[in-house]
Amino acid sequence: MGNTSNDSQSENREEPRWLPPGESPAISSAMFAAGVLGNLIALALLVRRWRGDSGRSAGRGNSISLFHVLVTELVLTDLLGTCLISPVVLASYAQNRTLVALGPDRSVCIYFAFSMTFFSLATMLMLFAMALERYLAIGHPYFYQRRVTRRSGLAVLPTIYIVSLLFCSLPLLEHWKYAQYSPGTWCFIGHKQTMYLRLYATLLLSLIIAVLACNFSVIVNLIHMHRRGRRSRCGPSLGSSHRRAERVSVAEETDHLILLAIMTITFAVCSLPFTIFAYMNENSSRKEKWDLQALRFLSVNSIIDPWVFAILRPPVLRLLRSALCCRDSLRTQETTQASCSSQSNASKQIDL
């Protein structure tokens, strides 16, 4: 017991308690301001969307989109993470002290590292829930209509928080699994704890692959829906309202897919440096300053997500959809007109 306490005290003395000279809080302040502003704008747009959907659904008897419920939960998670993590960094700069020196028994460092791991994992789980919801809505519509409700969407957030809390609490069982990284304003999983660090990085990578697989399946199903709509134009008339509803459904699903795909690509790019950092040697990662870059990239994701939603408004999504699908639509119209004319000519010859 005495040796253990002495080792802990010597390890604690080795960690710097004052920030290096010349460190500026400009980057951290800009990240904090951009994160809070972006999340507040995204929440305001979502509230406006909810009011519009509730007004339209009152006449149709439909509920608010489950996808937008999940997007709201993602924005709330990003806002909560930004407000709970960034002020700690700003306090460190204000007092010119490292996170280890801000509180007794490294409490601030432990809090910061736990919050970073918790909100990063919760964000990725929210993206996976959004991708899974789109996969079930497009690929398995009967199951989706019978089993998936808005109430289940409201239960997603506490479920994800509980799972993230249990997984991210594992390092708390051992006091020294969290380490302080240069310049002293960051704490995260210690690089010496290779097993848990790589397990965490592998979990994030697995979730990214699962989200990409769900998105690919949605793309394939949307292509099939588009082809079915193209064939129905040459078939018996089903009514203009039915065709219009089908076109609107495909357009809305395409907009959701574009938004989800951009958010997924953003998280993949932001988490890739951390994945490389987790599998690097400790000496080489510190020599190349990869640890600081990886942690900064990981924290940037919660700032970019709300801005992606704020920028990709319905007019912008329609522009992207038209840019992505204009060539295919022109080709589709030509082939549809050719096939329809050939079918009409054949039917006329049969009648004669």
C-alpha positions as CSV (number, residue, x, y, z in Angstrom):
1,M,0.0,0.0,0.0
2,G,2.8,2.4,0.9
3,N,4.6,1.6,-2.4
4,T,1.4,2.2,-4.4
5,S,0.8,5.6,-2.8
6,N,4.4,6.6,-3.3
7,D,4.2,5.7,-7.0
8,S,1.0,7.6,-7.4
9,Q,2.5,10.7,-5.7
10,S,5.6,10.5,-7.8
11,E,3.5,10.2,-11.0
12,N,1.4,13.1,-9.9
13,R,4.5,15.2,-9.3
14,E,5.8,14.4,-12.8
15,E,2.7,16.0,-14.4
16,P,3.1,19.7,-15.1
17,R,0.9,22.0,-13.1
18,W,1.5,25.3,-15.0
19,L,0.8,26.0,-18.6
20,P,3.8,26.5,-20.9
21,P,4.5,30.2,-21.7
22,G,3.0,31.6,-24.9
23,E,-0.2,29.4,-24.7
24,S,-3.2,31.3,-26.0
25,P,-6.9,30.5,-25.4
26,A,-8.0,31.9,-28.8
27,I,-8.6,28.6,-30.5
28,S,-10.5,27.1,-27.5
29,S,-12.6,30.3,-27.2
30,A,-13.4,30.3,-30.9
31,M,-14.4,26.6,-30.7
32,F,-16.6,27.2,-27.7
33,A,-18.4,30.2,-29.3
34,A,-18.9,28.4,-32.6
35,G,-20.2,25.3,-30.8
36,V,-22.7,27.2,-28.7
37,L,-23.9,29.5,-31.5
38,G,-24.3,26.6,-34.0
39,N,-26.2,24.4,-31.6
40,L,-28.6,27.3,-30.6
41,I,-29.3,28.1,-34.2
42,A,-29.9,24.4,-35.0
43,L,-32.3,24.1,-32.0
44,A,-34.2,27.2,-33.1
45,L,-34.6,25.8,-36.6
46,L,-35.7,22.4,-35.2
47,V,-38.3,24.1,-32.9
48,R,-39.6,26.0,-36.0
49,R,-39.7,22.7,-37.9
50,W,-41.5,21.0,-35.0
51,R,-44.2,23.7,-34.9
52,G,-44.7,23.5,-38.7
53,D,-44.9,19.7,-38.6
54,S,-47.3,19.8,-35.7
55,G,-49.5,22.3,-37.5
56,R,-49.6,20.2,-40.6
57,S,-50.0,16.9,-38.7
58,A,-53.1,18.3,-36.9
59,G,-55.0,18.3,-40.2
60,R,-53.6,15.0,-41.5
61,G,-53.5,13.0,-38.2
62,N,-49.7,12.2,-38.7
63,S,-47.1,12.5,-36.0
64,I,-43.9,14.5,-36.2
65,S,-41.0,12.8,-38.1
66,L,-39.1,10.4,-35.9
67,F,-35.9,11.4,-37.8
68,H,-36.2,15.0,-36.6
69,V,-36.8,13.7,-33.1
70,L,-33.4,12.0,-33.3
71,V,-31.8,15.0,-34.9
72,T,-33.0,17.2,-32.0
73,E,-31.6,14.7,-29.5
74,L,-28.2,14.8,-31.3
75,V,-28.1,18.6,-31.2
76,L,-29.0,18.6,-27.5
77,T,-26.2,16.1,-26.9
78,D,-23.7,18.3,-28.8
79,L,-24.8,21.4,-26.9
80,L,-24.6,19.7,-23.5
81,G,-21.1,18.4,-24.3
82,T,-19.9,21.8,-25.5
83,C,-21.2,23.6,-22.4
84,L,-19.8,21.0,-20.0
85,I,-16.3,20.6,-21.5
86,S,-15.1,23.9,-23.1
87,P,-15.5,26.1,-19.9
88,V,-13.0,23.8,-18.2
89,V,-10.4,24.5,-20.8
90,L,-11.1,28.3,-20.6
91,A,-10.7,28.1,-16.8
92,S,-7.4,26.4,-17.2
93,Y,-6.2,29.2,-19.5
94,A,-7.6,31.9,-17.2
95,Q,-5.7,30.6,-14.2
96,N,-2.6,29.6,-16.3
97,R,-2.8,26.2,-14.6
98,T,-3.1,22.7,-16.0
99,L,-6.2,20.5,-15.4
100,V,-4.4,18.4,-12.8
101,A,-3.7,21.5,-10.8
102,L,-7.2,22.9,-11.0
103,G,-8.7,20.5,-8.5
104,P,-7.7,18.1,-5.7
105,D,-6.8,14.5,-6.5
106,R,-6.9,15.2,-10.3
107,S,-10.7,15.6,-10.1
108,V,-10.9,18.1,-12.9
109,C,-8.7,16.0,-15.2
110,I,-10.9,13.0,-14.5
111,Y,-14.0,14.9,-15.1
112,F,-12.7,16.3,-18.4
113,A,-11.6,12.9,-19.7
114,F,-14.8,11.2,-18.7
115,S,-16.9,13.9,-20.4
116,M,-14.8,13.7,-23.6
117,T,-15.2,9.9,-23.9
118,F,-18.9,10.0,-22.9
119,F,-20.1,12.6,-25.3
120,S,-18.0,11.3,-28.2
121,L,-19.5,7.9,-27.8
122,A,-23.0,9.2,-27.3
123,T,-22.7,11.3,-30.5
124,M,-21.7,8.3,-32.5
125,L,-24.5,6.2,-31.0
126,M,-27.0,8.9,-32.0
127,L,-25.7,8.8,-35.6
128,F,-26.1,5.1,-35.6
129,A,-29.7,5.4,-34.2
130,M,-30.5,7.8,-37.0
131,A,-29.0,5.6,-39.7
132,L,-30.8,2.5,-38.3
133,E,-34.1,4.5,-38.3
134,R,-33.7,5.3,-42.0
135,Y,-32.7,1.7,-42.7
136,L,-35.9,0.4,-41.1
137,A,-38.1,3.1,-42.6
138,I,-36.9,2.4,-46.2
139,G,-35.9,-1.2,-46.1
140,H,-38.6,-2.7,-43.8
141,P,-41.6,-0.3,-43.9
142,Y,-44.1,-2.8,-42.6
143,F,-42.0,-3.5,-39.5
144,Y,-41.3,0.2,-39.1
145,Q,-45.0,1.2,-39.3
146,R,-46.0,-1.4,-36.7
147,R,-43.2,-1.3,-34.2
148,V,-41.3,2.0,-34.4
149,T,-43.1,5.0,-32.9
150,R,-42.1,8.5,-31.8
151,R,-42.3,7.3,-28.2
152,S,-39.5,4.8,-29.0
153,G,-37.5,7.7,-30.5
154,L,-37.8,9.6,-27.2
155,A,-36.5,6.6,-25.4
156,V,-33.4,6.5,-27.5
157,L,-31.6,9.4,-25.8
158,P,-31.7,8.0,-22.2
159,T,-30.8,4.5,-23.5
160,I,-27.7,5.8,-25.3
161,Y,-26.7,7.8,-22.2
162,I,-27.0,4.7,-20.0
163,V,-24.9,2.6,-22.4
164,S,-22.3,5.4,-22.8
165,L,-22.2,5.9,-19.0
166,L,-21.5,2.2,-18.3
167,F,-18.8,1.9,-21.0
168,C,-17.1,5.1,-20.2
169,S,-17.1,4.4,-16.4
170,L,-14.7,1.5,-16.8
171,P,-11.6,3.7,-16.4
172,L,-12.9,5.1,-13.2
173,L,-12.4,1.7,-11.6
174,E,-8.6,2.4,-11.9
175,H,-7.5,5.9,-10.9
176,W,-4.6,6.2,-13.3
177,K,-6.2,5.3,-16.6
178,Y,-6.8,9.0,-17.4
179,A,-3.7,11.1,-18.4
180,Q,-3.0,14.7,-19.0
181,Y,-1.8,15.7,-22.5
182,S,0.2,18.7,-23.7
183,P,-0.1,21.6,-23.1
184,G,-2.0,20.6,-20.0
185,T,-5.5,21.7,-21.0
186,W,-6.6,18.2,-22.2
187,C,-7.1,14.9,-20.4
188,F,-8.1,11.7,-21.9
189,I,-7.6,7.9,-21.7
190,G,-3.9,7.2,-20.9
191,H,-1.8,5.9,-23.7
192,K,-0.3,3.3,-21.3
193,Q,-3.8,1.8,-21.0
194,T,-3.5,0.3,-24.5
195,M,-6.3,-2.2,-24.2
196,Y,-9.1,0.1,-23.2
197,L,-7.9,2.9,-25.5
198,R,-7.9,0.6,-28.5
199,L,-11.2,-0.9,-27.4
200,Y,-12.8,2.6,-27.4
201,A,-11.3,3.5,-30.8
202,T,-12.4,0.1,-32.3
203,L,-15.9,0.7,-31.0
204,L,-16.1,4.1,-32.7
205,L,-14.7,2.6,-35.9
206,S,-17.3,-0.2,-35.8
207,L,-20.1,2.2,-35.3
208,I,-18.9,4.3,-38.3
209,I,-18.8,1.1,-40.5
210,A,-22.3,0.2,-39.3
211,V,-23.7,3.6,-40.2
212,L,-22.1,3.5,-43.6
213,A,-23.6,0.1,-44.2
214,C,-27.1,1.4,-43.2
215,N,-26.6,4.4,-45.5
216,F,-25.6,2.2,-48.4
217,S,-28.7,0.0,-47.9
218,V,-30.9,3.1,-47.9
219,I,-29.3,4.2,-51.2
220,V,-30.0,0.9,-52.8
221,N,-33.6,0.9,-51.6
222,L,-34.1,4.5,-52.8
223,I,-32.8,3.5,-56.2
224,H,-35.4,0.6,-56.3
225,M,-38.1,3.1,-55.3
226,H,-37.1,5.4,-58.0
227,R,-37.2,2.6,-60.6
228,R,-40.6,1.4,-59.4
229,G,-41.9,5.0,-59.8
230,R,-40.4,5.1,-63.3
231,R,-42.1,1.9,-64.3
232,S,-45.5,3.0,-62.8
233,R,-45.5,5.9,-65.2
234,C,-46.0,3.5,-68.1
235,G,-48.3,1.2,-66.2
236,P,-52.0,1.7,-65.5
237,S,-53.0,5.0,-64.0
238,L,-52.9,5.1,-60.2
239,G,-54.0,8.7,-59.9
240,S,-52.0,11.9,-59.8
241,S,-52.2,12.2,-56.0
242,H,-50.6,8.7,-55.5
243,R,-47.8,9.5,-57.9
244,R,-47.2,12.9,-56.3
245,A,-47.1,11.3,-52.8
246,E,-44.6,8.8,-54.0
247,R,-42.3,11.5,-55.5
248,V,-42.5,13.5,-52.3
249,S,-41.6,10.4,-50.2
250,V,-38.6,9.7,-52.3
251,A,-37.5,13.3,-52.2
252,E,-37.8,13.5,-48.4
253,E,-35.9,10.3,-47.9
254,T,-33.2,11.6,-50.2
255,D,-32.9,14.8,-48.2
256,H,-32.6,12.8,-44.9
257,L,-30.0,10.6,-46.5
258,I,-27.9,13.6,-47.7
259,L,-28.0,15.2,-44.2
260,L,-27.1,11.9,-42.4
261,A,-24.4,11.1,-44.9
262,I,-22.7,14.4,-44.4
263,M,-22.8,14.1,-40.6
264,T,-21.4,10.6,-40.8
265,I,-18.6,11.7,-43.1
266,T,-17.8,14.6,-40.7
267,F,-17.6,12.2,-37.7
268,A,-15.5,9.7,-39.7
269,V,-13.0,12.4,-40.6
270,C,-12.9,13.9,-37.1
271,S,-12.4,10.5,-35.4
272,L,-9.9,9.1,-37.9
273,P,-6.9,10.9,-36.2
274,F,-8.0,9.6,-32.9
275,T,-8.1,6.0,-34.2
276,I,-4.6,6.4,-35.6
277,F,-3.5,7.9,-32.3
278,A,-4.9,4.9,-30.4
279,Y,-2.9,2.4,-32.4
280,M,0.3,4.4,-32.4
281,N,3.2,4.0,-30.1
282,E,3.2,6.4,-27.2
283,N,6.6,7.9,-27.9
284,S,6.0,8.4,-31.6
285,S,2.5,10.0,-30.9
286,R,4.0,12.5,-28.5
287,K,7.0,13.2,-30.7
288,E,4.7,14.1,-33.7
289,K,2.2,15.9,-31.4
290,W,-0.5,13.5,-32.7
291,D,-2.3,13.3,-29.4
292,L,-3.2,17.0,-29.3
293,Q,-4.3,17.0,-32.9
294,A,-6.4,13.8,-32.4
295,L,-8.2,15.2,-29.4
296,R,-8.9,18.5,-31.1
297,F,-10.3,16.7,-34.1
298,L,-12.5,14.6,-31.9
299,S,-14.0,17.7,-30.1
300,V,-14.6,19.6,-33.3
301,N,-17.3,17.1,-34.4
302,S,-19.8,18.5,-31.9
303,I,-19.2,22.0,-33.3
304,I,-19.6,21.0,-37.0
305,D,-22.8,18.9,-36.6
306,P,-25.2,21.7,-35.8
307,W,-23.7,23.9,-38.5
308,V,-24.3,21.1,-41.0
309,F,-27.9,21.0,-40.0
310,A,-28.2,24.8,-40.0
311,I,-26.7,25.2,-43.4
312,L,-28.4,22.3,-45.1
313,R,-31.9,23.8,-45.0
314,P,-34.6,22.4,-47.3
315,P,-33.8,24.8,-50.2
316,V,-30.1,23.8,-50.0
317,L,-31.0,20.1,-49.8
318,R,-33.3,20.5,-52.9
319,L,-30.4,22.1,-54.7
320,L,-28.0,19.3,-53.8
321,R,-30.7,16.7,-54.7
322,S,-31.2,18.3,-58.1
323,A,-27.4,18.5,-58.7
324,L,-27.0,14.9,-57.8
325,C,-30.0,13.6,-59.6
326,C,-30.4,15.9,-62.6
327,R,-28.3,13.7,-65.0
328,D,-30.1,10.6,-63.9
329,S,-33.5,12.3,-64.1
330,L,-32.8,13.4,-67.7
331,R,-31.7,10.0,-68.6
332,T,-34.7,8.5,-66.9
333,Q,-37.1,10.8,-68.7
334,E,-35.6,9.9,-72.1
335,T,-35.7,6.2,-71.4
336,T,-39.2,6.4,-69.9
337,Q,-40.6,8.3,-72.9
338,A,-38.9,5.8,-75.2
339,S,-40.3,2.8,-73.4
340,C,-43.7,4.3,-73.0
341,S,-43.9,5.2,-76.7
342,S,-42.8,1.8,-77.7
343,Q,-45.3,0.2,-75.4
344,S,-48.1,2.4,-76.8
345,N,-47.1,1.6,-80.4
346,A,-47.1,-2.1,-79.6
347,S,-50.5,-1.9,-78.0
348,K,-51.9,0.0,-81.0
349,Q,-50.6,-2.6,-83.4
350,I,-52.2,-5.3,-81.3
351,D,-55.5,-3.5,-81.3
352,L,-55.3,-3.1,-85.1
